[in-house]
Amino acid sequence: MSTASLTPPASLPDALPELTNDDLGRYSRHLILPEVGMEGQQRLKAARVLCVGTGGLGSPLALYLAAAGIGTLGLVDFDTVDASNLQRQIIHSTKDIGRKKIDSAQEKLNALNPALNVVKHDTMLTSANALEIFAQYDIIADGTDNFQTRYLVNDACVLLKKPNAYGSIFRFEGQASVFATEEGPCYRCLYPEPPPPGLVPSCAEGGVLGVLPGMVGVIQATEVIKLILGKGEPLIGRLLLVDALSMRFRELKLRKNPDCPVCGNSPTVTALIDYNQFCGIAPEHAEATVKNGIPQITVKELKARLEDKAAGKDDFLLLDVREPYEFQIAQLTGTFGGKLIPQNDVPNRLAELDPAQEVLVHCRSGARSQRVAELLKANGFVKVSNVAGGILAWADEIDPKIQKY
């Protein structure tokens, strides 16, 4: 096992804080490790680490950094705890449902380590505030779950020369690396362009094994600690791939791209940009009536049309493209004579549908139904619309008894 010396983050202070008697007792198992020792524990105490997100990845990441003796831990989050979070976001508990995640997380972290200085940034991370927030820390740990924020975190880290302990998860698979160091590649070197909007489903759409973020988050915490100590071989220039279903780990070598627009020899991105626009995400306040050529209808409009259909005043097919197990969890009351064809089965079951009939497509949140609507239109269906927001919007705006998942 390598114990090679590294250069700790330049922003760590030269004068390291003294360890108290309480510190000596609490971190005794660290102190007897030659790779940590007194000086290493002092470095941990002096370190300032920012966790972007207190969800699936941020939960184990923050807990283990707090336990390790990090002196200052910043948290960026603006979300609230939902029951569906508790399957994987272990820093929160049932009594926290409805609370701000950042408050719930701080409570657990200080219960674990009262000496930890928790700095709360109760805000959405944006191009307007990222540089100001990141500048206060030595290392940034990216626990985000969307592409626009990952690119934002990456670019801010490169511009400020802050290491980025990266992790991501989906279903049974995860990734981890260390980006934005002087000698290594950045996230854009690996992914120069984001995927088209809707191509990669979110964890809410595709699901995630509850223990997987624990595995990846702990890897991120390990990388943060190694960087602070200046010991070992961090995941710089390496992408660690985790397959929890087969329990296999693979590694890909990464190279710094000399033509990278952010960290390359002649960077063209020298300031933070509009990352929603970069990733093709429409502004949240904009309620599009047409998206990629597909008309969008609201759940209120759907409700009115269903009532007209029940009265014999309207005629259309309501197509549900969720999976059968999702249909068992929640469905529009009475199904209104709709049809269930899972998204991946639609291409092979087009013959069951009438191209001349109007089709309203819905799913859990509106993402899969949008893709199916585009597929139907490409295959000659004359009148196709997407139900924006799907079952979740129906539960919020029409029938709160519908089970959200």
C-alpha positions as CSV (number, residue, x, y, z in Angstrom):
1,M,0.0,0.0,0.0
2,S,1.4,3.3,-1.1
3,T,2.1,6.1,1.4
4,A,3.5,8.5,-1.0
5,S,3.7,12.1,0.1
6,L,1.6,14.7,-1.7
7,T,1.3,18.4,-1.4
8,P,-1.6,19.4,0.8
9,P,-3.9,22.2,-0.3
10,A,-2.0,25.5,-0.5
11,S,-4.7,27.3,1.4
12,L,-4.1,25.3,4.7
13,P,-2.4,27.6,7.3
14,D,1.3,27.3,8.1
15,A,0.6,27.5,11.8
16,L,-1.4,24.5,12.7
17,P,-3.9,24.5,15.6
18,E,-3.0,22.6,18.8
19,L,-4.8,19.5,19.7
20,T,-6.8,19.6,23.0
21,N,-6.9,16.7,25.5
22,D,-10.3,15.9,24.2
23,D,-8.9,15.8,20.7
24,L,-6.1,13.4,21.8
25,G,-8.7,11.0,23.2
26,R,-11.2,11.3,20.4
27,Y,-8.7,10.8,17.6
28,S,-6.3,8.4,19.3
29,R,-6.8,5.8,16.5
30,H,-5.6,8.4,14.0
31,L,-2.7,9.5,16.1
32,I,-1.1,6.1,16.2
33,L,-1.2,5.9,12.4
34,P,2.2,7.0,11.1
35,E,0.5,8.5,8.0
36,V,-1.6,10.7,10.2
37,G,0.0,11.3,13.6
38,M,-0.2,14.6,15.5
39,E,0.7,16.8,12.5
40,G,-1.9,15.1,10.3
41,Q,-4.6,15.5,12.8
42,Q,-3.7,19.1,13.2
43,R,-4.0,19.5,9.4
44,L,-7.5,18.0,9.6
45,K,-8.4,20.4,12.4
46,A,-7.2,23.3,10.3
47,A,-8.9,22.2,7.1
48,R,-12.0,23.9,5.7
49,V,-14.1,21.6,3.5
50,L,-17.3,22.4,1.6
51,C,-19.9,19.8,0.9
52,V,-22.2,20.7,-2.0
53,G,-25.4,19.0,-1.1
54,T,-26.5,17.1,2.0
55,G,-28.4,14.3,0.3
56,G,-27.4,10.8,-0.7
57,L,-23.7,11.5,-1.2
58,G,-23.5,14.5,1.2
59,S,-24.8,12.5,4.1
60,P,-22.0,9.9,4.5
61,L,-19.5,12.4,3.2
62,A,-20.3,15.0,5.9
63,L,-20.7,12.4,8.7
64,Y,-17.3,10.8,8.1
65,L,-15.5,14.2,7.6
66,A,-17.0,15.3,10.9
67,A,-16.0,12.1,12.6
68,A,-12.4,12.4,11.2
69,G,-11.9,15.8,12.9
70,I,-12.3,18.3,10.0
71,G,-12.2,21.7,11.7
72,T,-14.7,23.6,9.5
73,L,-17.3,21.9,7.3
74,G,-19.4,24.1,5.0
75,L,-22.8,22.8,3.7
76,V,-24.6,24.2,0.7
77,D,-28.3,23.1,0.4
78,F,-31.7,24.7,0.0
79,D,-33.9,21.7,-0.1
80,T,-36.2,20.2,2.6
81,V,-36.3,16.6,3.8
82,D,-38.8,14.3,2.1
83,A,-39.8,10.8,3.2
84,S,-38.4,9.5,-0.1
85,N,-35.0,10.8,0.9
86,L,-34.7,8.5,4.0
87,Q,-33.9,5.4,2.0
88,R,-30.4,6.7,1.4
89,Q,-29.9,10.1,3.0
90,I,-28.8,8.8,6.4
91,I,-28.0,12.1,8.0
92,H,-31.7,12.8,8.2
93,S,-34.4,11.0,10.1
94,T,-38.2,10.6,10.1
95,K,-38.7,13.4,12.5
96,D,-36.8,15.7,10.1
97,I,-39.4,15.4,7.3
98,G,-40.3,18.9,6.2
99,R,-37.3,20.5,7.8
100,K,-34.5,22.2,5.9
101,K,-31.8,19.6,5.1
102,I,-29.1,22.0,6.1
103,D,-30.6,22.4,9.6
104,S,-31.1,18.6,10.0
105,A,-27.6,17.9,8.8
106,Q,-26.0,20.5,11.2
107,E,-27.8,19.0,14.1
108,K,-26.5,15.4,13.4
109,L,-23.0,16.6,12.7
110,N,-22.7,18.6,15.9
111,A,-24.2,15.7,17.8
112,L,-21.4,13.5,16.5
113,N,-18.7,16.1,16.9
114,P,-19.6,19.2,19.1
115,A,-16.2,20.8,18.2
116,L,-17.0,20.9,14.5
117,N,-17.6,24.3,13.1
118,V,-20.5,23.9,10.7
119,V,-21.1,26.8,8.3
120,K,-24.5,26.7,6.6
121,H,-25.1,28.2,3.2
122,D,-28.9,28.0,2.9
123,T,-29.0,28.8,-0.8
124,M,-29.1,27.3,-4.3
125,L,-25.6,27.3,-5.7
126,T,-25.5,29.6,-8.7
127,S,-23.0,31.3,-10.9
128,A,-23.6,34.5,-8.9
129,N,-22.5,33.0,-5.5
130,A,-20.3,30.0,-6.2
131,L,-17.0,31.8,-6.3
132,E,-17.7,33.7,-3.2
133,I,-18.7,30.6,-1.3
134,F,-15.9,28.3,-2.6
135,A,-13.2,30.9,-1.8
136,Q,-13.7,30.3,1.9
137,Y,-12.7,26.6,1.7
138,D,-9.6,24.4,0.9
139,I,-11.4,21.5,-0.8
140,I,-14.8,21.2,-2.5
141,A,-16.7,17.9,-2.3
142,D,-19.3,17.6,-5.0
143,G,-22.4,15.7,-3.9
144,T,-24.8,17.1,-6.5
145,D,-27.3,15.2,-8.6
146,N,-27.6,17.2,-11.8
147,F,-25.3,18.1,-14.7
148,Q,-25.7,21.8,-14.6
149,T,-24.4,22.0,-11.0
150,R,-21.6,19.6,-11.6
151,Y,-20.3,21.8,-14.4
152,L,-20.7,24.8,-12.2
153,V,-18.8,23.2,-9.3
154,N,-16.1,22.1,-11.7
155,D,-15.6,25.5,-13.4
156,A,-15.6,27.3,-10.0
157,C,-13.0,24.9,-8.7
158,V,-10.7,25.3,-11.7
159,L,-11.0,29.1,-11.6
160,L,-10.2,29.2,-7.9
161,K,-7.6,26.3,-8.0
162,K,-9.6,24.3,-5.5
163,P,-9.5,20.4,-5.6
164,N,-12.9,18.9,-6.4
165,A,-13.7,15.5,-4.8
166,Y,-16.3,14.3,-7.2
167,G,-18.9,11.5,-6.9
168,S,-22.0,10.6,-8.8
169,I,-24.5,7.7,-8.5
170,F,-27.3,6.1,-10.6
171,R,-29.3,2.9,-9.9
172,F,-26.5,0.4,-9.0
173,E,-23.5,2.3,-10.4
174,G,-21.3,5.1,-9.1
175,Q,-18.2,7.1,-10.1
176,A,-15.6,8.9,-8.1
177,S,-12.5,11.0,-8.9
178,V,-10.5,14.1,-7.9
179,F,-10.8,16.9,-10.4
180,A,-9.4,20.4,-10.9
181,T,-5.9,19.9,-9.4
182,E,-3.0,21.6,-11.1
183,E,-1.6,18.3,-12.4
184,G,-4.8,16.5,-13.2
185,P,-7.9,16.8,-15.5
186,C,-11.2,18.5,-14.7
187,Y,-14.7,17.3,-15.1
188,R,-14.9,18.9,-18.5
189,C,-11.9,16.9,-19.7
190,L,-14.0,13.7,-19.0
191,Y,-17.3,15.1,-20.2
192,P,-16.7,18.1,-22.6
193,E,-20.4,18.4,-23.3
194,P,-23.5,17.6,-21.2
195,P,-25.9,14.9,-22.5
196,P,-29.1,16.1,-24.2
197,P,-31.8,17.1,-21.7
198,G,-33.8,14.1,-20.7
199,L,-31.5,11.5,-22.1
200,V,-30.1,10.5,-18.7
201,P,-32.9,10.0,-16.2
202,S,-32.4,11.4,-12.7
203,C,-32.4,9.1,-9.6
204,A,-36.0,10.1,-9.0
205,E,-36.8,8.7,-12.5
206,G,-34.4,5.8,-12.7
207,G,-34.0,4.9,-9.0
208,V,-30.9,4.3,-6.9
209,L,-29.9,1.5,-4.5
210,G,-30.0,3.0,-1.0
211,V,-26.6,1.9,0.1
212,L,-24.8,3.0,-3.1
213,P,-24.4,6.7,-2.1
214,G,-22.9,5.4,1.1
215,M,-20.2,3.6,-0.8
216,V,-19.4,6.5,-3.1
217,G,-19.7,9.2,-0.4
218,V,-17.2,7.4,1.8
219,I,-14.8,7.2,-1.1
220,Q,-15.2,10.9,-1.5
221,A,-14.5,11.5,2.2
222,T,-11.4,9.3,1.9
223,E,-10.1,11.4,-1.0
224,V,-10.7,14.6,0.9
225,I,-8.8,13.3,4.0
226,K,-5.9,12.1,1.8
227,L,-5.6,15.4,0.1
228,I,-5.5,17.2,3.4
229,L,-2.9,14.9,4.9
230,G,-0.8,14.9,1.7
231,K,-0.6,11.1,1.8
232,G,-1.4,8.2,-0.4
233,E,-2.5,8.2,-4.1
234,P,-5.6,10.3,-4.7
235,L,-7.9,9.7,-7.6
236,I,-6.2,12.4,-9.7
237,G,-6.2,11.3,-13.3
238,R,-8.3,8.3,-12.4
239,L,-12.0,7.6,-12.6
240,L,-13.2,4.9,-10.2
241,L,-16.3,3.0,-11.4
242,V,-18.4,1.2,-8.9
243,D,-20.9,-1.6,-9.8
244,A,-22.7,-2.5,-6.6
245,L,-24.8,-5.2,-8.3
246,S,-21.8,-7.3,-9.3
247,M,-19.6,-5.7,-6.6
248,R,-16.9,-4.9,-9.0
249,F,-14.6,-1.8,-9.1
250,R,-12.9,-0.7,-12.3
251,E,-10.6,2.2,-13.0
252,L,-10.2,4.4,-16.1
253,K,-7.1,6.5,-16.6
254,L,-7.9,10.2,-17.4
255,R,-5.7,12.7,-19.1
256,K,-5.8,16.5,-18.8
257,N,-7.1,17.8,-22.1
258,P,-4.8,20.5,-23.4
259,D,-7.8,21.9,-25.4
260,C,-10.2,21.9,-22.4
261,P,-12.1,25.2,-22.5
262,V,-11.6,25.6,-18.7
263,C,-8.4,24.0,-17.6
264,G,-6.6,23.7,-21.0
265,N,-3.6,25.7,-22.3
266,S,-5.8,28.4,-23.8
267,P,-9.0,28.5,-21.7
268,T,-12.0,30.2,-23.3
269,V,-14.2,29.9,-20.1
270,T,-12.7,32.4,-17.8
271,A,-15.8,33.2,-15.8
272,L,-18.8,31.3,-14.7
273,I,-21.6,31.0,-17.3
274,D,-25.3,30.2,-17.4
275,Y,-25.2,26.4,-16.7
276,N,-28.9,25.8,-17.2
277,Q,-28.5,27.2,-20.7
278,F,-25.3,25.2,-21.2
279,C,-27.1,22.0,-20.3
280,G,-30.2,22.9,-22.3
281,I,-32.4,23.3,-19.2
282,A,-35.3,25.8,-19.6
283,P,-35.7,28.3,-16.7
284,E,-37.9,26.9,-14.0
285,H,-40.2,29.9,-14.1
286,A,-40.9,29.4,-17.8
287,E,-44.0,27.3,-18.4
288,A,-43.5,26.1,-21.9
289,T,-46.6,25.3,-23.9
290,V,-44.5,23.5,-26.5
291,K,-41.3,21.6,-25.9
292,N,-39.3,20.1,-28.8
293,G,-42.4,20.3,-30.9
294,I,-44.6,18.5,-28.3
295,P,-47.6,20.5,-26.8
296,Q,-47.5,20.5,-23.0
297,I,-50.7,20.3,-21.0
298,T,-51.1,20.9,-17.3
299,V,-52.7,18.4,-14.9
300,K,-55.5,20.9,-14.5
301,E,-56.1,20.9,-18.2
302,L,-56.0,17.1,-18.1
303,K,-58.5,17.0,-15.4
304,A,-61.0,19.1,-17.3
305,R,-60.5,17.0,-20.5
306,L,-61.0,13.8,-18.5
307,E,-64.3,15.2,-17.2
308,D,-65.3,16.0,-20.7
309,K,-64.3,12.6,-21.9
310,A,-66.4,11.0,-19.1
311,A,-69.4,13.1,-20.3
312,G,-68.8,12.0,-23.9
313,K,-67.7,15.4,-25.0
314,D,-64.0,14.5,-25.7
315,D,-62.1,11.6,-27.0
316,F,-58.4,10.7,-26.6
317,L,-56.1,8.0,-25.3
318,L,-54.4,8.6,-22.0
319,L,-51.1,6.7,-22.3
320,D,-49.2,5.8,-19.1
321,V,-45.5,5.0,-19.9
322,R,-44.4,4.1,-16.4
323,E,-43.4,0.6,-15.2
324,P,-46.0,-1.8,-13.9
325,Y,-44.6,-1.6,-10.4
326,E,-45.0,2.1,-10.5
327,F,-48.6,1.7,-11.6
328,Q,-49.2,-0.4,-8.5
329,I,-47.9,2.5,-6.3
330,A,-50.0,5.2,-7.8
331,Q,-52.4,5.7,-10.7
332,L,-54.9,8.3,-11.8
333,T,-58.2,7.4,-10.1
334,G,-60.1,4.9,-12.2
335,T,-57.4,5.1,-14.9
336,F,-60.1,6.8,-17.1
337,G,-59.9,4.1,-19.6
338,G,-56.2,4.7,-20.2
339,K,-53.5,2.3,-21.4
340,L,-50.2,1.3,-19.7
341,I,-47.2,0.7,-22.0
342,P,-43.8,1.1,-20.3
343,Q,-41.5,3.5,-22.0
344,N,-39.0,0.9,-23.3
345,D,-41.9,-1.3,-24.7
346,V,-43.5,1.5,-26.7
347,P,-41.3,1.1,-29.9
348,N,-42.3,-2.6,-30.1
349,R,-46.0,-2.0,-29.4
350,L,-46.8,0.9,-31.7
351,A,-49.3,-1.3,-33.6
352,E,-51.5,-1.2,-30.5
353,L,-52.0,2.5,-30.9
354,D,-54.0,4.4,-33.5
355,P,-51.8,7.1,-35.2
356,A,-55.0,9.1,-36.0
357,Q,-56.2,9.2,-32.4
358,E,-55.1,12.0,-30.1
359,V,-52.7,10.7,-27.4
360,L,-51.9,12.3,-24.1
361,V,-48.8,10.8,-22.6
362,H,-48.0,10.8,-18.9
363,C,-45.5,9.3,-16.4
364,R,-44.2,10.1,-13.0
365,S,-42.8,13.6,-13.6
366,G,-43.2,14.3,-17.3
367,A,-39.7,13.4,-18.5
368,R,-40.3,9.9,-19.9
369,S,-43.6,10.9,-21.3
370,Q,-41.9,13.7,-23.2
371,R,-39.5,11.3,-24.8
372,V,-42.3,8.9,-25.7
373,A,-44.4,11.8,-27.2
374,E,-41.4,12.7,-29.4
375,L,-41.1,9.1,-30.5
376,L,-44.8,8.9,-31.4
377,K,-44.6,12.1,-33.4
378,A,-41.6,10.8,-35.3
379,N,-43.6,7.7,-36.1
380,G,-46.5,9.5,-37.7
381,F,-48.8,10.1,-34.8
382,V,-50.8,13.2,-35.8
383,K,-51.8,14.7,-32.4
384,V,-49.6,13.9,-29.3
385,S,-49.3,16.0,-26.1
386,N,-47.2,15.5,-22.9
387,V,-48.7,15.9,-19.5
388,A,-46.3,18.2,-17.8
389,G,-45.4,17.2,-14.2
390,G,-47.0,13.8,-14.5
391,I,-48.3,11.9,-11.4
392,L,-46.4,14.1,-9.1
393,A,-48.1,17.3,-10.4
394,W,-51.5,15.5,-10.2
395,A,-50.8,14.6,-6.5
396,D,-49.8,18.2,-5.8
397,E,-52.5,20.1,-7.7
398,I,-55.5,17.7,-8.1
399,D,-55.6,14.8,-5.7
400,P,-53.3,14.8,-2.6
401,K,-54.5,11.2,-1.8
402,I,-52.4,10.0,-4.8
403,Q,-49.2,8.4,-3.4
404,K,-46.1,10.2,-4.4
405,Y,-42.9,8.2,-4.8
